[in-house]
Amino acid sequence: MSTLFYSIAEAHRAIRPQVRVTPLDRSVVLSTLTGCDVYLKCDHVQHTGSFKMRGATNKLLMLGNAAKRTGVITSSTGNHGQAVALAGKRAGVPVSVYAPTSAAQGKLDAIRALGGEVVLTEGGALAAELEARRQAQARRIPYISPYNDLDVIAGQGTIAMEMQEQCPDLDIVISSVGGGGLISGIGTVYKEMSPKARVVGCWPTRSRSMYECLKAGAIIDVDESATISDGTAGGIEAGSMTFPICQQVIDQCVLVTEEETIAAMKLLAETERWMVEGAAGVALAGLLKLAPEWQGKKVGVVLCGRNIALTAFLDAVRRAAVS
């Protein structure tokens, strides 16, 4: 048993009172459409609207009472920031979230509404992260990384523990990949409990840092451009612990276009009545792309989040229809 798997199993027990056990629903329509036996892991209905609540909750539990005195610092304008803010509020831990001045006001308001203090910084997301790390080090306050932290990874891996309980005989599990925290946790569980199952990582073509790092065999700088899957956007920091884990646990990689991602989001809204964010759409798009290779296989698709504005969702669908 790997040390990380043991940590995930411990997190699964520890955080269960504070996170939702989300459904793993068989989709009759998508199964018929693809020729696969499709199961949707609905973590978009998790607290704060994404899987990030799992890692944030576990990290704060591991920090214990000391964090109540010092507080914690993180950097994010999206799902991670909201998750840490809510987990901190529940645990009585002050949370400071560093974000660039260019961040969307609605996302900053959501973090504040969940109890987080927003600290604005000049520059982009990387500048906010670097400033957050500097402040955490100078003030001796814990910094909570969105992915480069074993306690966070262990929390994210609990999604796979639930999937094992809900449907232990999946042949394939597919998830979108950003910094690699989610798929590191999922892959670790499946390699331990269902080693014959294939773990598939999926990236938008415009934002595929970990994909290129895996191809290169080392962490490298990768140019990225704007994508509907903003939840997976961003580079991989030097020395990230997720990189070697991803090397070990990802069996297959797939890239999907913006058009394929938006089409998948639209399809899910039409068939399942779920409106999901781009990162979740990426995973479903990966299934739709690889379905001809997976006929008759039992496939679990991780729907990792729902945090997309209605206007952004509708605009994307309209643009895709026109093009």
C-alpha positions as CSV (number, residue, x, y, z in Angstrom):
1,M,0.0,0.0,0.0
2,S,1.5,3.4,-1.0
3,T,1.8,6.1,1.5
4,L,-0.4,8.4,-0.6
5,F,-3.1,5.8,-0.9
6,Y,-3.1,5.4,2.9
7,S,-3.5,9.2,3.2
8,I,-6.4,9.1,0.8
9,A,-8.1,6.3,2.7
10,E,-7.6,8.3,5.9
11,A,-9.0,11.5,4.3
12,H,-12.0,9.6,3.0
13,R,-13.0,8.8,6.6
14,A,-12.0,12.2,8.0
15,I,-13.7,14.6,5.6
16,R,-16.9,12.6,5.0
17,P,-19.0,14.5,7.6
18,Q,-18.0,17.8,5.9
19,V,-18.3,17.0,2.2
20,R,-21.0,15.5,0.1
21,V,-20.9,11.9,-1.2
22,T,-21.8,12.8,-4.8
23,P,-23.7,10.6,-7.1
24,L,-22.2,8.3,-9.7
25,D,-25.1,8.2,-12.1
26,R,-25.4,5.9,-15.1
27,S,-26.4,7.9,-18.2
28,V,-28.8,5.9,-20.4
29,V,-28.7,8.5,-23.1
30,L,-24.9,8.9,-23.2
31,S,-24.5,5.1,-23.0
32,T,-26.7,4.7,-26.1
33,L,-25.0,7.5,-27.9
34,T,-21.4,6.4,-27.3
35,G,-21.7,2.6,-27.2
36,C,-20.0,2.7,-23.8
37,D,-21.6,2.1,-20.4
38,V,-21.3,5.7,-19.1
39,Y,-21.3,6.7,-15.5
40,L,-21.1,10.4,-14.5
41,K,-19.4,11.2,-11.2
42,C,-21.3,14.3,-10.3
43,D,-18.8,16.3,-8.2
44,H,-20.2,19.5,-9.7
45,V,-22.9,19.2,-7.0
46,Q,-20.2,19.2,-4.3
47,H,-20.2,22.2,-1.8
48,T,-18.9,25.4,-3.6
49,G,-19.6,23.7,-6.9
50,S,-16.4,21.7,-7.4
51,F,-14.2,18.8,-6.2
52,K,-11.8,21.4,-4.6
53,M,-13.8,21.3,-1.4
54,R,-12.4,17.9,-0.7
55,G,-8.7,18.9,-0.8
56,A,-9.3,22.2,1.1
57,T,-11.2,20.4,3.9
58,N,-8.6,17.7,4.3
59,K,-5.7,20.2,4.4
60,L,-7.4,22.3,7.1
61,L,-8.1,19.2,9.1
62,M,-4.4,18.2,8.9
63,L,-3.3,21.7,10.0
64,G,-5.4,21.4,13.1
65,N,-5.9,24.0,15.8
66,A,-2.6,25.9,15.0
67,A,-4.3,27.2,11.9
68,K,-7.0,28.8,13.9
69,R,-4.4,31.1,15.5
70,T,-2.4,31.9,12.4
71,G,-4.9,31.6,9.6
72,V,-3.9,30.4,6.1
73,I,-3.0,32.0,2.8
74,T,-3.8,30.8,-0.7
75,S,-4.0,32.3,-4.2
76,S,-6.9,31.7,-6.5
77,T,-9.7,33.5,-8.3
78,G,-11.8,30.4,-8.8
79,N,-12.8,27.1,-7.3
80,H,-9.8,26.6,-5.0
81,G,-10.2,30.0,-3.4
82,Q,-13.9,29.4,-2.7
83,A,-13.3,26.0,-1.3
84,V,-10.6,27.1,1.1
85,A,-12.8,30.1,2.2
86,L,-15.7,27.8,3.0
87,A,-13.5,25.1,4.7
88,G,-11.8,27.8,6.7
89,K,-15.2,29.3,7.8
90,R,-16.4,25.9,9.0
91,A,-13.1,25.2,10.8
92,G,-12.8,28.6,12.4
93,V,-9.7,29.4,10.4
94,P,-9.1,32.8,8.9
95,V,-8.4,32.6,5.2
96,S,-6.7,35.2,3.0
97,V,-7.0,34.7,-0.7
98,Y,-4.6,36.5,-3.0
99,A,-5.9,37.4,-6.4
100,P,-4.9,39.7,-9.3
101,T,-6.7,43.0,-9.7
102,S,-7.9,41.7,-13.1
103,A,-9.9,38.9,-11.5
104,A,-13.6,38.8,-12.2
105,Q,-15.6,40.7,-9.6
106,G,-18.2,38.0,-9.3
107,K,-15.6,35.4,-8.3
108,L,-14.0,37.7,-5.8
109,D,-17.5,38.4,-4.3
110,A,-18.1,34.7,-4.0
111,I,-14.9,34.2,-2.0
112,R,-15.9,37.1,0.3
113,A,-19.4,35.7,0.7
114,L,-17.9,32.4,1.9
115,G,-15.8,34.2,4.6
116,G,-12.5,34.7,2.8
117,E,-10.5,37.9,2.9
118,V,-9.5,38.9,-0.6
119,V,-6.1,40.6,-1.1
120,L,-5.6,42.1,-4.5
121,T,-2.2,42.2,-6.2
122,E,-0.9,43.9,-9.4
123,G,-0.1,41.6,-12.3
124,G,-1.6,38.2,-13.3
125,A,-2.4,35.0,-11.5
126,L,1.3,34.0,-11.2
127,A,2.2,37.3,-9.5
128,A,-0.6,36.8,-7.0
129,E,0.6,33.3,-6.3
130,L,4.2,34.5,-5.8
131,E,3.1,37.3,-3.5
132,A,0.9,34.9,-1.5
133,R,3.9,32.6,-1.0
134,R,6.1,35.4,0.0
135,Q,3.6,36.7,2.6
136,A,3.0,33.2,4.0
137,Q,6.8,32.6,4.4
138,A,7.4,36.1,5.9
139,R,4.5,35.8,8.4
140,R,5.0,32.0,9.0
141,I,1.5,31.2,7.9
142,P,0.6,28.0,6.0
143,Y,0.2,28.4,2.3
144,I,-2.3,26.1,0.7
145,S,-1.4,25.2,-2.9
146,P,-4.3,24.2,-5.2
147,Y,-2.4,21.0,-6.3
148,N,1.2,20.8,-5.1
149,D,0.4,19.5,-1.6
150,L,0.0,15.9,-0.5
151,D,-2.9,16.7,1.9
152,V,-4.7,18.4,-0.9
153,I,-4.1,15.5,-3.3
154,A,-5.3,13.1,-0.6
155,G,-8.5,15.0,-0.2
156,Q,-9.1,15.1,-4.0
157,G,-8.5,11.3,-4.2
158,T,-11.5,10.7,-2.0
159,I,-13.6,11.1,-5.1
160,A,-12.2,7.8,-6.4
161,M,-12.8,6.1,-3.0
162,E,-16.5,7.0,-3.5
163,M,-16.5,5.7,-7.0
164,Q,-15.0,2.4,-5.8
165,E,-17.9,2.1,-3.4
166,Q,-20.5,3.1,-5.9
167,C,-19.3,1.0,-8.9
168,P,-16.1,-1.0,-8.2
169,D,-15.9,-2.5,-11.7
170,L,-15.3,0.5,-14.0
171,D,-13.0,-0.3,-16.9
172,I,-11.9,3.3,-17.5
173,V,-11.9,6.6,-15.5
174,I,-11.5,9.8,-17.4
175,S,-10.8,13.2,-15.9
176,S,-9.6,16.6,-17.0
177,V,-6.1,17.6,-15.8
178,G,-4.8,21.0,-14.7
179,G,-2.1,21.0,-12.1
180,G,-2.6,17.3,-11.6
181,G,-3.9,17.1,-8.1
182,L,-7.2,15.5,-8.9
183,I,-6.0,12.9,-11.3
184,S,-3.0,12.1,-9.0
185,G,-5.5,11.2,-6.3
186,I,-7.8,9.3,-8.6
187,G,-5.0,7.4,-10.3
188,T,-3.4,6.4,-7.0
189,V,-6.7,4.9,-5.8
190,Y,-7.3,3.0,-9.0
191,K,-3.7,1.6,-9.2
192,E,-4.2,0.3,-5.7
193,M,-7.8,-1.0,-5.8
194,S,-8.5,-1.6,-9.5
195,P,-5.1,-1.9,-11.2
196,K,-6.7,-3.2,-14.4
197,A,-8.8,-0.1,-14.9
198,R,-7.3,2.6,-17.2
199,V,-6.9,6.1,-15.9
200,V,-7.2,8.7,-18.8
201,G,-6.2,12.3,-18.6
202,C,-7.8,14.9,-20.8
203,W,-6.6,18.4,-21.7
204,P,-7.9,21.3,-23.8
205,T,-5.5,21.9,-26.7
206,R,-5.1,25.5,-25.7
207,S,-4.0,24.7,-22.1
208,R,-2.0,21.5,-21.8
209,S,0.9,22.1,-19.6
210,M,1.0,18.8,-17.8
211,Y,0.5,16.9,-21.1
212,E,3.5,18.6,-22.6
213,C,5.5,18.0,-19.4
214,L,4.7,14.3,-19.5
215,K,5.7,14.1,-23.2
216,A,9.0,15.9,-22.4
217,G,9.7,13.7,-19.3
218,A,10.3,16.9,-17.3
219,I,8.5,20.0,-16.0
220,I,8.8,22.6,-18.7
221,D,7.3,26.0,-19.5
222,V,4.4,25.7,-21.9
223,D,2.7,28.6,-23.7
224,E,-1.1,28.6,-23.1
225,S,-4.0,30.6,-24.4
226,A,-7.5,31.4,-23.2
227,T,-9.8,28.4,-22.9
228,I,-13.4,27.7,-21.8
229,S,-11.7,25.3,-19.4
230,D,-10.3,28.0,-17.1
231,G,-10.3,25.6,-14.2
232,T,-7.5,23.5,-15.8
233,A,-5.5,26.5,-17.0
234,G,-2.0,27.4,-15.7
235,G,1.5,26.1,-15.7
236,I,3.1,23.4,-13.5
237,E,5.4,24.8,-10.8
238,A,9.0,23.6,-10.7
239,G,9.4,20.5,-8.4
240,S,5.6,19.8,-8.3
241,M,4.9,16.5,-6.6
242,T,2.0,15.9,-9.0
243,F,4.4,15.4,-12.0
244,P,6.0,12.1,-10.9
245,I,2.6,10.8,-9.7
246,C,1.0,11.6,-13.0
247,Q,3.8,9.8,-14.8
248,Q,3.0,6.7,-12.8
249,V,-0.8,6.7,-12.8
250,I,-2.0,8.1,-16.2
251,D,-2.4,5.4,-18.7
252,Q,-3.7,7.4,-21.7
253,C,-3.8,11.1,-22.7
254,V,-6.2,12.9,-25.0
255,L,-6.5,16.5,-26.2
256,V,-9.8,18.1,-27.1
257,T,-10.6,21.4,-28.9
258,E,-12.6,24.3,-27.7
259,E,-15.4,23.3,-30.1
260,E,-15.4,19.7,-28.8
261,T,-15.5,20.9,-25.2
262,I,-18.4,23.3,-25.7
263,A,-20.3,20.6,-27.7
264,A,-19.9,18.3,-24.8
265,M,-21.1,20.9,-22.3
266,K,-24.2,21.5,-24.6
267,L,-24.9,17.8,-24.9
268,L,-24.8,17.4,-21.1
269,A,-27.2,20.2,-20.7
270,E,-29.6,18.7,-23.3
271,T,-29.4,15.1,-22.1
272,E,-28.8,15.3,-18.3
273,R,-30.0,18.9,-17.6
274,W,-26.7,19.7,-16.0
275,M,-24.8,22.9,-16.7
276,V,-21.1,22.3,-16.0
277,E,-18.0,24.4,-16.4
278,G,-15.4,23.9,-19.1
279,A,-13.1,21.6,-17.1
280,A,-16.0,19.1,-16.7
281,G,-16.8,19.5,-20.4
282,V,-13.2,18.5,-21.3
283,A,-13.6,15.1,-19.6
284,L,-16.9,14.4,-21.4
285,A,-15.4,15.6,-24.7
286,G,-12.6,13.1,-24.1
287,L,-15.1,10.3,-23.7
288,L,-16.9,11.3,-26.9
289,K,-13.6,11.4,-28.8
290,L,-12.4,8.0,-27.6
291,A,-15.7,6.2,-27.5
292,P,-15.0,4.3,-30.7
293,E,-12.0,2.6,-29.0
294,W,-14.0,1.8,-25.8
295,Q,-17.1,0.1,-27.2
296,G,-18.9,-1.9,-24.5
297,K,-16.5,-0.6,-21.7
298,K,-17.8,0.7,-18.4
299,V,-16.5,4.3,-18.3
300,G,-16.6,6.7,-15.4
301,V,-16.5,10.4,-16.4
302,V,-15.5,12.9,-13.6
303,L,-17.7,16.0,-13.8
304,C,-15.4,18.2,-11.6
305,G,-17.3,21.5,-11.4
306,R,-20.2,23.7,-12.3
307,N,-18.8,27.2,-11.7
308,I,-19.5,29.0,-15.0
309,A,-21.6,32.1,-15.3
310,L,-24.9,31.5,-17.2
311,T,-24.0,34.2,-19.7
312,A,-20.6,32.7,-20.4
313,F,-22.2,29.2,-20.9
314,L,-24.8,30.5,-23.3
315,D,-22.4,32.7,-25.2
316,A,-20.1,29.8,-25.7
317,V,-22.9,27.6,-27.0
318,R,-24.1,30.3,-29.3
319,R,-20.6,30.9,-30.8
320,A,-20.2,27.2,-31.3
321,A,-23.5,27.0,-33.1
322,V,-22.6,29.8,-35.4
323,S,-19.1,28.5,-36.2
